[in-house]
Amino acid sequence: MLNEKNLQSHELIGLSAKVKKIKGLIVDESKNTITIWDKKKEIIIPKKNNEFEINVEKKIIIINGESIAQRPYDRLKKKNKVKNKW
């Protein structure tokens, strides 16, 4: 289940988001940017120096862009990394 504790390590594409006055659907994500579709055009927004309001199950979660400023694959990999116990 997606919540505020695991959102930073989750895939953001497909979620509803708002940053500054731009509101729409996240359609792409790179290491440094998030692309939002606002029903008219795609807008590329830098992660750095921005806060993103993500709508998850009728709840708004605010994420600092710098905390997710890495490739989505690497962010997911960090969460699931298992240490060798040998």
C-alpha positions as CSV (number, residue, x, y, z in Angstrom):
1,M,0.0,0.0,0.0
2,L,1.3,3.4,-1.0
3,N,1.7,5.9,1.9
4,E,3.9,8.8,3.0
5,K,6.5,6.4,4.5
6,N,7.2,4.5,1.3
7,L,6.3,7.1,-1.4
8,Q,9.9,8.3,-1.9
9,S,10.9,4.7,-2.9
10,H,7.9,4.2,-5.1
11,E,7.3,4.7,-8.8
12,L,5.8,8.2,-9.2
13,I,4.6,7.9,-12.8
14,G,0.9,7.8,-13.0
15,L,0.3,9.7,-9.8
16,S,-1.5,13.1,-9.6
17,A,0.8,15.9,-8.6
18,K,1.0,19.7,-8.0
19,V,4.0,21.9,-8.0
20,K,3.8,25.7,-7.8
21,K,0.7,26.4,-10.0
22,I,1.1,23.3,-12.2
23,K,-1.3,20.5,-11.5
24,G,-1.6,17.2,-13.5
25,L,-0.5,13.7,-14.0
26,I,3.2,12.6,-13.7
27,V,4.0,11.0,-17.1
28,D,7.8,10.7,-16.9
29,E,10.6,11.0,-14.4
30,S,14.4,11.3,-14.8
31,K,17.2,11.8,-12.3
32,N,16.7,15.6,-12.2
33,T,13.2,16.2,-13.6
34,I,9.6,15.2,-13.4
35,T,7.3,15.7,-16.4
36,I,3.7,16.6,-15.7
37,W,0.8,16.4,-18.2
38,D,-1.6,19.3,-17.4
39,K,-4.3,18.2,-20.0
40,K,-2.8,20.6,-22.5
41,K,0.9,19.9,-22.7
42,E,3.8,18.2,-21.0
43,I,5.7,20.4,-18.6
44,I,9.2,19.4,-17.4
45,I,9.9,20.5,-13.8
46,P,13.3,20.3,-12.1
47,K,13.3,18.3,-8.9
48,K,15.8,20.5,-7.2
49,N,14.4,23.5,-5.3
50,N,10.8,22.3,-5.7
51,E,8.2,20.6,-3.4
52,F,5.8,18.2,-5.0
53,E,2.3,17.7,-3.6
54,I,1.4,14.1,-4.5
55,N,-2.2,12.9,-4.3
56,V,-2.4,9.4,-2.9
57,E,-5.8,7.9,-2.1
58,K,-7.4,11.2,-1.4
59,K,-4.5,12.3,0.8
60,I,-1.9,15.0,-0.1
61,I,1.8,14.1,0.6
62,I,4.4,16.7,0.2
63,I,7.8,15.6,-1.1
64,N,11.0,17.7,-1.3
65,G,12.4,17.3,-4.8
66,E,15.9,17.0,-3.5
67,S,15.0,13.8,-1.6
68,I,14.0,12.1,-4.8
69,A,16.7,13.6,-7.0
70,Q,18.1,10.4,-8.4
71,R,17.1,8.0,-11.1
72,P,13.8,6.2,-10.3
73,Y,15.5,2.8,-10.7
74,D,18.2,3.7,-8.2
75,R,15.7,5.0,-5.7
76,L,13.8,1.7,-5.9
77,K,16.9,-0.3,-5.7
78,K,18.1,1.4,-2.5
79,K,14.9,0.6,-0.7
80,N,15.1,-3.1,-1.6
81,K,18.8,-3.6,-1.1
82,V,19.6,-6.6,1.1
83,K,22.8,-6.8,3.0
84,N,24.8,-10.0,2.9
85,K,24.8,-11.6,6.3
86,W,27.7,-13.9,5.8
